[in-house]
Amino acid sequence: MSRLSYALPLAAGAVAGGIVALAIAGAGGSSTKTVTTVVTPRVSSVTIPTSLSRTTGLTINQIYRKDSPGVVDIVETSQTSGGLNFFGGGTTQQTQGEGAGVVYDMKGDILTDEHVVANAVAVKVTFQNGYTASAKVLGTDPSTDVAVIRVNAPAAQLHPIAFADSSAAQVGDPVVAIGSPFSLPETTTAGIVSAVGRNITAPNNYTITGAIQTDAAINPGNSGGPLLDAEGQVLGLNDQIQTDSGSSAGVGFATPSNEDVRIANGIIAGHPIEHSYVGVCLNPTVGGGAEIATQSDTNCPQPIAAGSPAANAGLEPGDLITAIDGTAVTSTEDFISRIASYSPGTTVTLTIKRSGAMQQIKITLGTRPPSSPTG
């Protein structure tokens, strides 16, 4: 598949530039949805990777035998409206996509990627032993690409997999992916954590921070399946790949398990999922701070979204945000992550550098629109 060029907005806007990735739902003749990925390198502190210091750990076969009963194949049917037919009436078309999911609890809740079940009118789940069941979509969050579906299945079919602390993942740690690439359920691949703290673009064009990069082979159909650590715990849900061809090139990304769990617990509890919002495009910055873009382009149609909290507070293109409530902002990624930690409606004080002078601006964070108006 040739490279595509989509807008790259962030939780607080968009990073200009980036690399294209393919969302890995769908396989074979199934429909495929695409998203893009922005990669912002992060320099980690010098510590010994878990992969080198670990004295215990499971083999790939042991991880597969332990966890594969808790990985399911998901086939979703979507319905789209078409143009007029020969008799003047509207037409509809059904398409199918395929992905994977992780059994989360004994109530039948299963975690997967939002883009796997987005717009689904029917969802079918197949367990490792061939047992199938219809599932209902309990809730989704396109800003983090997380969804929860629920099946009414016997307890004997449910094998929840424990989730790891994704913040503990380090470069070089061994990982295993299980999913349904090209309609081949239970496919198992292995690799390492290639990088941590990556930014990837969510289905609604906001930014997911803290993604885990891996060289474990993941392909269309792996979406929503687990990326497992050496203890067989879920580090994240496989989400995207960087590719020119549409197939794995050894650069894949998983959403971080800590965020997956937080969002899933909110959905299961019936709580509304809301995210804070600033409404700016941000440039990649070197040397600290987060700089608001100065020019519009294909990645950033609006450096500051009209009517956004940023516009209302008086932020301007080119402002360099250096601190939030007195704590230094070290990078664009740091700014996005910290803004995401606040609840909508919170007022924070931004320290900015404008035309060489420092000043402070109070801003009341809004609630994210369904899709980013900055792109």
N, C-alpha and C positions, 0 to 999 in steps of 0.2 A: 504494500500500500504506500502510495506517495505521501510525503509529509503534508500536513495540513497546517493552516495558520488560523488559530482562534484567538479571541481576546483572552487576556490573562489577568483578570481582576483578583484582588486580595480581599481578605476579611475587612481590610481598611482601604481597599482599592485594588490596584493591579501593579505587578512588577513588569516593567517594560522589558521585552525580550524573553527568551525561554526556549525550551525544546518541546517538540510535539510528542505526545504519547497516545496510545490506543487504549481505550477502556476495554477490559478483557471479558466482558459479558458476551455471550453468543458463541456459537461454534458451528462448523460445517456450513449448512445452508441457512442457519439462523441469522437473524438481523444482528448487526453490530453497532453499538453506540460508541461515540468517540468523545474523549475529553483531552485536555492538554495538561502539560506538566511544566511548572517553573522550578528550576533547580537552583538553589542558593547554597553554595558550599559553606560548611561550618567547620571551624577549627576546634577540635575537641581537646580537652585537657589530656596530658600524657599520663595514662594509666595502663596497667596490664589488661589486655582484653580477656574477657571471661573464657574465651576459647583457649587461651594459653594457660590460665591459672586453674581451670577446671580440673578436678581430679576424678569426677564422676560424670556420667552422662550416658544417655541411651544410644544404641546404634540406630541407624536409619530403619532397619527392619523392626526393631523394638518399638520405635516411635510409631511406625505404620500400624503394627498390630495393636498397640495401645489406643491409638486415636482414630483410626479409620472408621470404626463403627459410629463415631460421633461426627463424621463428615457426610453431608448429604448432597445429592445431585438435585438441582432446581431447574425446572423448565417452566418458563412463564409465557403466557399468551397475551399479547397486546392487541388492541383494536384501534385502528386509525381511520380517519375519515378521508375519503377521496373526492374526486370531482364528480360531475354529473354523469349519469349513465345514459344509454341510448334513449331512454324514455323520459329523461329530464330529472330523475330523482337522484339523490345523493348515493354514493357508494361507500362501503366500508371494507377495510382490508385487515386481515389478521396476520400477525407475524409472531414468531417464536424466538426466544432467546434462552440461552442456557448458561448456568453458572453453578456455584457451589455454596454451601452454607455450613455453619457450625452449630451443633446442638448446644444450647446454653443452659437449660435447666430441665427439671423433670416435669414442668408444666407443658412442655412441648414447644417452648420458644426457641427459635433458630435465628442466629445472626447471619446476615449477608450484606452485600453492598446494595445501596439504594438503587444504583443504576441497573442492577440485575432485575429488580421487580418494579421499576418505575412504570406507571401507566398499565400495570398488569390487570387483566380482567379475570385471569385464572392462573393459579400457581400449583404445580404438582411437585411433590418431594419424593425422591426415591432413596431409601436407606441402603446401606452396604449389602444387606442380605436380599435385596430385591423388593422389600416391602414398600408399597407406595401409598401416599395419602395426599389429599388435597390440603392446601394451606391457605390461610387468610393473612393478608398483610395487616399486621397489628399497628405499625407506624413506620415512618421513614423520616430521615433528616438529610436532604440533599447537600446541606452545607458541610457535613462530615462524611457523606456517602455511606451512611449506616442505615440499615433497615432491620426490623424484627418481623418475622413471620411466625405463625403459630399453627401447629398441627395437632389433631386429636389422634394420638397414637398410643398403643399400649406401652406401659412403662418399660417392658423388655426391649423396646426399640430405641429407647432414649439413653444415650451415653454422653452426657455433658462433658465437655473438655474444659479444663481449668485455663484461665487467662493469666498470662505473665505480666510483670511490670515492664512496660515498653521503655520506660525511662532508663532502665538498667542495660538495655541492649548496647553492645559495643562493636565496633568494626572488627571483623574477624570471627565473631561468634558463629558457630554452625547453625544452620536452619534447614527445615524441611517444609516443602509445600505439598499440599494434597488438594486435588480439585478435579475438574471435568474438562480438560482441554480437548477441543475438537470432538466433543461428545464421547470422551473416554473417561468415565467416572473412576474414582479411586487412583488416578494417576499420581505417582509420588516422585518428586524431584528434590534434589538437595543442593545446598551451596553454603554461602556465608552471608553475614551482614556486610554489605559493601560500603554503606554509609548510613549515618543516622541524621535526624534533624532536617530532612529534605522537605521542600514545599511542593505540593502537587495541587492541581486545580480540581475543585469539586464540580459535580454535574451542574450546579447553578452558578458556576464561574467565580465563587469565592475560593479562598485558599485554605487547604488543609495543611497545618504545620505538623512537624514532628514525624513525618512519614519515614518508614524504614526502607532503604534501598537494598536489594539483594540480587545476586547473580543466579539464584535458583531458577531454573527454567519455568516460566509461567506464560501461558498463552490464552487465546480466546476460549472462555469456558472456565478458567481458573478463578474468575472474579467471585469474591465472597468466601472463597475457601481459606483455610488457615495457613499462616506462616508460623511454623512451630519452632520453639527453641530446643536445646539439647535435652531438656527434661520433658519434652512433649507438651509444653504449654503454649498457648496462643500468644504470639508477639503482636499479631495484627491480622487484618483481613486483606488478602491479595487484591489489588485494586487497579493498577495501571502498569503498562510497559512502555518503554521508549523503543520505537521501532520505525524503520523505513519500509519494511516488507509486510507488516501486519503480524509477524510471528516474533517469537522471543529473540532478542539480541543480547540477552544476558544482563539487561538493566530493567529490573522490575521494582515496583513500589507497593508497600502494604501500609494501610492506615494504622496508626498506633493503637495498641490494645487498650491503653488507659482511657483514651477518648472513646473508643468503641464501647467499652463497658459503661462509661458515664452516660453516653447517649442512650444505649440500650436500656439501662436501668430506668431512665426517665420515661422512655416510651412504654415500657412494661408497666410502670406505675401510673401511667395515664397523664403525666405532666406535660404541659406544652414545652416544646423545645425551641428556645429563643437564643439568639446570639447577638452580641453587641455590634455596633456598626458606627464607623466614622465617615466613610464615603470619599476616600481619596485614592488616587493611583500613586504608588511608591516606586521610586527607582532603586535598583540594587545600590547599596552604599558601601564604601570602603573606608574604614577608620572610625566607625561608630556612627550612630544616629540613623534616622529613617527620613529620606528626602522625598518630598512631594514632587511629582513629575511637573515639568514646565511646559511640555508640548503634548498635543494630542497625536495619536497614531493608531494603527490597527489594534494594538494591544491596550490602548488607553484612550478611548474616545473622549473622556472627560476627566482631566486631572483632579477636579473637585466636583462631585456630583451636585447638581442644582438642588437646593432645598435640603441638603444633607446636614448632619450635625457639624461637619467641618465647615461648610459654607456659612451656617448660622453663627459659628464661633469666630469667623473672620480669618480662618486659615487661608493661605495664598499659595499658588504654585511656586515651587522653589524653596519653600520653608523647610528647614532641616530640624526635625524633631529630635531633641537630644536627651529628654528626660520625661518621665511620667510620674507625677506626684513626688518629684525630687529624686527619683531613682533613675540612673543613667540608662538610656536606650542604647544598646550595643550594636544593633543591626536592624535591618528591615524585618527579618524573621522574629527578632526579639520583640519589636513593637507589635507585630501582628499577634503573637502568642499572648502577650500581656494584655492587650486590648480584649482578646477573646476570654480572658479570665474574669473580666468584669461583667456584671449583669446590665442589661439595657436600663437606661434611666440614671445610671451612675454618673456623677460629675467628677471629672479628673482635671488636673492642671498639667498642661503640656508646656515644657520649656522648649522654645524654638530659637533658631538662629535665622534672622532675616536681614539681608543686606549688611552682614557683619555685626549686627547688634543682637544681643540676647533679650528675649522677653518671654513672659508667661501668659498663656491663654487658657481660660477655663472652657471646657467643652462637655456637654451633656451627651452621653452616648445614646444612640438610637437603637432600634431593633432592625435587624437586617431585613430588607425587602426580599421577596422570594427569589429574585435573581439580581445580580449586581448591576446597578445603573451606570457604573463606571466602565462597563464593557459588555 
